[in-house]
Amino acid sequence: QVQLVESGGGLVQPGGSLRLSCAASGIIFSVYDRAWYRQAPGQLRELVATITTGGFTNYTDSVKGRFTISRDDAKNTMYLQMNSLKPEDTAVYYCSAFAPPHFYWGQGTQVTVSS
């Protein structure tokens, strides 16, 4: 059974930092392209950052320079380092792994940026 489990969310003040983790079981993470998405209340799910099997990364414009996606294939885990957080970053963050036709989601972790 494939599971992706996110952790590291929470409440942080504007300007603060959080690091999200996504631990995979049941799959070899390194053979999948991976991504972080987020969904704010009343909004569509948004692609935040991607990392390919070759290690190439890409970010949505609103997080460039503030967020960093990374991976540790030995731990079957990927990360999202989030710095200089803003209230508009508040959302449920989801990790995903995809290698067509397979697409897997985690259950999400809440990130709230508020003073």
Secondary structure, 3 states (H helix, E strand, C coil): CCEEEEECCEEECCCCCEEEEEEEECCCHHHCEEEEEEECCCCCCEEEEEECCCCCEEECHHHCCCEEEEEEHHHCEEEEEECCCCHHHCEEEEEEEEECCEEEECCCEEEEECC
